[in-house]
Amino acid sequence: MTETAKKSLLQNIIVCAGFINGFVIMTIELLGGRVLSPYFGTSVYVWGSIITIFMLSLSLGYLWGGRLSSRNPNPNTFALFFLLAAILSLPIIFVGEWTMTQVFLSIEDPRYGSLVAATLLYFLPIFFMGMVSPYSIRLLVSSEENSGRMAGLLYFVSTLGSALGTLMTSFYFVLWFEIDQIMWGAIAALLLCGAAVALIHRIPVKDTSGVHRYEN
Amino acid sequence: MRIEEMVRGWRQAAVMLLAMVGVNVNAAEVLHEERSVYRNIFVTEESGRRCLLFNAVRGERNQTCMNTANPREFVFHYAKMSMAGLLVNPNPQNILIAGLGGGTLPTALHEMFPNANIEVLEIDQAVVNVARDFFHYVENDKVSTHVVDARVFIKRAGLAGRKFDFIVLDAFTGEYIPEHMLTQEFLEEVKQILTPEGVVVANTFSTSALYDHESETYRAVFGDFFNMKMSGSGNRVIIAQQQPLPNAAVLRANAQPLYEPLQPYAVDILEFPARMSTRPDWDQSRRVLTDQFSPANLLGQ
C-alpha cells in the first residue's frame, strides 16, 4: 500500500470512528435513564443529572483530548481512547446495580443520588469518548487552510451519529434488546473502532524513495 | 386508513397550534392553569363538571373529574373499579396510593375508614396544589402526601420493613407510561410491602400489546389475579393478592355490607363480583416486562 492510499484509508476510518463515537454516546445516555430509574425514578431531575454528567464529562474530555493532541499525535493513542472507553463501560453492566444500591442506601435525596450514581457510572467512559473529537481533528488536519473544513466534517459526522444513536435507541433498540445487550453492542462498536485504527496504522507502506531517485 | 391517521394527526397539530396562540378551542371554561416541571395542568369547568387535565386541548385526556353539585361522586369507571379492592380486603388500615389525580380516592377511603393511615405518592407538586385548591383534597393526621417517584418510595419502604394492606397503583397519565413501574422487579418490590391479606389494585390499560405483556408480568409476580373491566371504559383494573384469591361467594358476601357506604360515591359494588375474572384473556406467550426490557410506551402504540 502506498503512503497516500494508507493515509486516505486511515482518514476515512477516523471519520467513521467519529460517527460511531457520537452514536454510542447518545445510546449510552438514553439507556442511562432506564438504568437509573429503578433506583431514582424518572423525575425530571434524574434526566437533569444524566445530561449534566454527560455534558460535563464530554467537555472535560474535549479539553484534555485537545491538549494531548498537541504532543506527538498518533493513531495508536487515538485507538487507546476507544479501548479505554470500552473497558470503562464494563462496570455499567457488571457493578451498576451494586453501585446504585450503595448510593440509594447512603443518599436519601434522589436528586443527589442520581447525580452521584450518574457520575460513578458514566463520567470516565464518556470522558474518553469526549477526547476522541479534538484528537481526530488533529489527525485529519494536514494544513492550516483545511483545518476548519476538517473540524466541520468531524462535527457533522459525530453529531449525525448522535442523532441516529438517539433515534435508533429510543425507537427500536429498547424494543428489540435488553439494556445489557445494547450496552454490549456499544462496547463492541468502540472496540471495533479502536482496532480498525490501530491495525491500519500498522500496515507497512511501500518504500517509494527509489522512484523519487529515478525521477531526479 | 394511514391517510386518515395523518389527517387526524394534522388536525391535532392545528388545534394545538391554535391553543398555543391563545385561541380557546375548548368549550369548557379554564378555571386555572398550574405550571409544572412536567406538563402544565389545567382545571376546567363545564356544565357542573370540573376536570383536571394534563392537556387542555384533547378533551378525552381528562385526568380526573368532579361533579361540582356532588363532589363525592366518582365520575370515571376506573375510579369506581378501584373500590373493588375492598371486596378482597374489606377493612384496610394502611393504605398506599401511587398517583393522586384529583384526590377523590384517598378522600373517599378516608371518609369510609377514618382510622386508616393513608399515604399518597405523587411525582408532581403541581398536581398536589391543584387537588388541594380545586378538588377538596384534604390532608390531615391520617392522610399525607409525598411528592416522590412511587418506585423510589416503595423501594425505600421495603428496606424500612414497612407494610401496607391496600395498595393502589394509578400513576399513569394516559399519555406517557412510567416504564419503571410496569416491571417484574417493581412488582416484587410492591409485593414486599404488602401484608399477607393485603391487596394490590392497579389501574392499567385494556388495549394494545401492552395489555398482554402487563398481564403476564403481574401473573409472574402474583400468580392468578382478578381482571376487571367495565363497558365504556378503556381501562382495566388488576386486583392481586399474595395469598390465594377469594372465591365468588366470598366476593358477593363482602359486597353486601359495602353497598350502603359506597352509595355516596356512585359506586355500585354489587355488580362488581360478576365483572371480576381470573380467566386469562390475553396472549400468554408474551414476554414479561423487566427492568432490562420495558419498552412500554412503544408497546402501547
Interface residues (C-beta under 8 A of the other chain):
Chain A: R34 S37 P38 Y39 F40 G41 T42 S43 V44 F104 L105 P110 F171 V174 L175 F177 E178 I179 D180
Chain B: V37 Y38 I123 V148 D149 A150 R151 V152 K155 L159 P178 E179 H180 T183 E185 F186 T290 D291 Q292 F293 S294 P295 L298 L299
